[in-house]
Amino acid sequence: MKNRAKFYLCLIFLLLSYFNLDVEVLASSYRSPGPQKYISYYKGMIRVGQPLAAEMKLTEGIMRFPKSVELVIARATVRNDHMKKYDEALFDYNMAIRMSRGAHPKLYFRTGDIYYYKGMYRTSIGEYTKCLKAIPTYGKVYFKRAKAYVKIGEKEKARVDLRKCQTFSPKYRKHVLKFMIDNHL
């Protein structure tokens, strides 16, 4: 069964290249079993509280499978969420964005968060805006962008984003109201 699937996949790539279509994009979306073992290992290491081991294994996987966007995203997530290595995580997220040619818009949300934590509010607004261009109903991003707008003194823009957040994500209503009261919006 696996040989038949590989045969058809090769046939598709051959036809796509014959018609001069972008084979690289399709190839990057195909998941080989190799990177998956690194993903499984990293998840196990995170579960037992070993982010350094997870980061090292993911780095090994990236060296073996340098075109695996999934491994780069996983390493960025470990570095950001579990190790607080924001600069390294930012590098990985930006590499994943370039590798996937913007196919993962939520990565802009992640980079926006890192820029926000680093105090680079205008840059974080730009990243959140890129995410919202791809997913205009993502309420959480409106909330985060509103927080960044407040930091740079753009309270009217923050109000607009908070209203959109309430519209698209009613579960954030309490957070929005508290934020509006705390920041006199």
N, C-alpha and C positions, 0 to 999 in steps of 0.2 A: 504494500500500500504506500509506504514512504517513497519507494523508487518511482512509482507512478506519479505521485505528487511532485517530486523533483523534476520528472520528465516534463510534466505540463508547465511547471514554473519556468523551466529553461525554454520551452517552446514559446511561452508568453514573452519572455525577455527578448528572444530572437525576433519575434514579430514586431515588438515595440521598437527595437533598434533598427529593424528594416524600414519601418515607417517613420524613423527619425523622431520618436517620442522619447520623453525623458525617463530612461530606465533607472537612473540613480534614485529618483524620488520613490519609485515603486520598490526598488531593492532595499532602501532604508526602512521601508515599512514592514518588510518581511522579517519575522523574528526567528532567528536560528536558535536551536536549543542551547547553544553554548552560553550566550549571555544570561539565559534564564537561571542557570545554576548559580551564577554570581548574585543574581537578584534574590534567589531563595536563601543563599547563605547570609547576605546582608540583612535580610528581614529577621532571620534567626538571631544574629548577633545583636541587633537592636532590641529584640525581645528580652535578651538576657543582660542588657545594659553594657554592651561592648561596642560603642560607636567607633573606636579607633580600629578595632579588628575589621569592622564593616567597611570603613573607609579604605583600609589597606587592601582588602579583597576586591572591592570595586575598582580600585586603581589597577590592580592586577588584571581584572577583566577588561578594563579600558585599553590596557596595553595589548591584550590578545585580540580584542574586537574594537578597534579604534573608530569604527563608524557606528557603533551602538549608541544612539541618542538616549536610549532607556538607561544604560549604565551611567552615562554622564549626569542625567537628571537625578538618578538615585544617589550618586556621590554628592551632588550639590545639596540634596535634601538632608543627607547625613551631616554634612558640614554646617549647614544652616540651622537645622532644627535641634541637633543633638550635640554639636561641638562648638557652636557659636563662632565658627571661623567664617565670618561674613565675607571677607575679601576673596577667599578661595571659593566659597559658594557662588559669589557673584561671577567669578571667572567661569565656573562650570555652567551656570545658567546661561550666560551669554554665549558660551561655546555651543550649548545645546540649541539655543535659538538660531545661531548661524547654521548648524548642522541640519536642522529640520526646516530651515527657510521659513521660520515663523509659523510652523504647523502646530505649535503648542502655545496658544495665546495666554494660557494661565501662567506660563513662565514669566511673562511681563509683570504679572501680579506679584510673583515671588521676588523678582528683581526690584520692583517698586517698594516692597517691604524692606528689603535690605538697605536701599538708599534712604528710606525714611528713618530707619534705626541709626544710620550713620549721620543723620542731620542734613542730608542733601534733599531738601523738600521739593525744590523745583524739578530735579531729576526724577524723583519718585512720582511726581504728578505726570510727567511725560510717560513714564512706564505704565502707570495705571491707565492713562488715556489710550495707549496702544492696546492694552487688554480690552478696554471698553469698546474700541473700534471693532474688534473681532467678536466680542460677546456683550452687546449693549444692554442686556438684561441682568448682568451680574451685579446684584445689589451690594454685596460685600465690598466690591471694588469702589463703588460710589462712596461708601462710608469711609474707606481708607483714604481716598482722594480728598474728601471733605476735611479729614483731619490734617492732611498736608496743606490744604488751602488755608486753614486757620493758622497754621504755623507761619505762613508767609504773609498773613494779614488780609487775605482775600475772603472776607466773611460772606459776601453775597454769593460768590461761587460755591462756597461751602454749603450755604443754605439750599441752593439748587440741587447739589449732589445729595444732600441729606433727604430732600423730598423724593428724589429718584430712588434712593435706597429704600425708603419706606414703601414706595410703590412696588418695586421689584422683589423686595425681601421683607415682608411684613414681620417676620420673626425678629428683625433688628429694631423694631419700633421702640422698645425700652432703651436699648443702647443709644439710639438716635436722640430720644428725648433727654436722657441724662447728659449726653454730649452737648446738646443745644443749651441746656440749663447751665452746665459747668462753664461753657464758653460764651455765654450771653448772646446767643444767636437768635 
